[in-house]
Amino acid sequence: MHIEPKPTLASAAARLDQLHIRLTPLRFAVLETMYALPSRPSVDALVRHLRPRFPRVSATTVRNAVHVFDKMGLLPAPSAGGSSQAG
């Protein structure tokens, strides 16, 4: 039985590089935030967290990034008590 290792921020960034997907400062900040928080935040919570660094960030941009990262299996698994919704 083969068990996939849990993704890490570094492995997620490396995977994006392998797929030639540009890791913009905002995309990196989304990934970094997703890995730093104890539970998976909603898109609205991510936007609030990112606004000080990215004042013009939109919920749509964050939602799209989360969707792509989730589809690629790059996000940490939601914790038992956290939200599993991306937005």
C-alpha positions as CSV (number, residue, x, y, z in Angstrom):
1,M,0.0,0.0,0.0
2,H,1.5,3.3,-1.1
3,I,0.7,6.4,1.0
4,E,1.2,9.8,-0.5
5,P,3.3,12.1,1.7
6,K,1.5,15.1,3.1
7,P,2.2,18.2,0.9
8,T,4.4,20.9,2.4
9,L,4.7,24.5,1.3
10,A,8.1,23.7,-0.3
11,S,6.8,20.7,-2.1
12,A,3.7,22.6,-3.3
13,A,6.0,25.4,-4.7
14,A,8.2,22.9,-6.3
15,R,5.2,21.1,-8.0
16,L,4.0,24.4,-9.4
17,D,7.5,25.1,-10.8
18,Q,7.5,21.6,-12.4
19,L,4.2,22.3,-14.1
20,H,5.4,25.7,-15.2
21,I,2.7,27.5,-13.2
22,R,4.0,30.9,-12.2
23,L,4.1,31.3,-8.4
24,T,3.3,35.0,-8.1
25,P,3.7,36.8,-4.8
26,L,0.0,36.6,-4.2
27,R,-0.2,32.8,-5.0
28,F,2.7,32.2,-2.7
29,A,1.0,34.2,0.0
30,V,-2.2,32.2,-0.4
31,L,-0.3,28.9,-0.1
32,E,1.8,30.3,2.8
33,T,-1.4,31.3,4.6
34,M,-3.1,28.0,4.0
35,Y,-0.1,26.1,5.5
36,A,0.4,28.5,8.4
37,L,-3.2,28.4,9.8
38,P,-4.3,25.5,12.0
39,S,-7.5,24.9,10.0
40,R,-8.5,25.5,6.4
41,P,-9.8,29.1,6.1
42,S,-12.7,30.3,4.0
43,V,-11.9,32.5,1.0
44,D,-13.3,35.5,2.9
45,A,-10.9,34.7,5.8
46,L,-8.0,34.4,3.4
47,V,-8.8,37.7,1.8
48,R,-9.0,39.4,5.2
49,H,-5.7,37.9,6.1
50,L,-4.0,38.9,2.8
51,R,-5.4,42.5,2.6
52,P,-2.7,44.2,4.6
53,R,-0.1,42.9,2.2
54,F,-2.2,43.0,-1.0
55,P,-4.8,45.8,-0.5
56,R,-6.4,45.2,-3.9
57,V,-6.8,41.5,-3.7
58,S,-10.2,40.2,-4.8
59,A,-12.1,37.2,-3.5
60,T,-12.3,35.8,-7.0
61,T,-8.6,35.8,-7.4
62,V,-8.1,34.0,-4.1
63,R,-10.9,31.6,-4.9
64,N,-9.4,30.7,-8.2
65,A,-5.9,30.1,-6.7
66,V,-7.4,27.9,-3.9
67,H,-9.4,26.0,-6.5
68,V,-6.3,25.3,-8.6
69,F,-4.1,24.4,-5.6
70,D,-6.8,22.1,-4.2
71,K,-7.4,20.4,-7.6
72,M,-3.7,19.8,-7.8
73,G,-3.6,18.3,-4.3
74,L,-1.2,21.0,-3.1
75,L,-3.2,22.1,0.0
76,P,-2.9,20.7,3.5
77,A,-5.8,18.5,4.5
78,P,-8.5,20.3,6.4
79,S,-8.2,19.7,10.2
80,A,-11.0,17.9,12.0
81,G,-12.4,21.1,13.4
82,G,-11.8,23.4,10.4
83,S,-13.9,24.4,7.5
84,S,-13.5,22.3,4.4
85,Q,-15.1,24.8,2.1
86,A,-12.9,26.8,-0.3
87,G,-15.3,29.8,-0.2
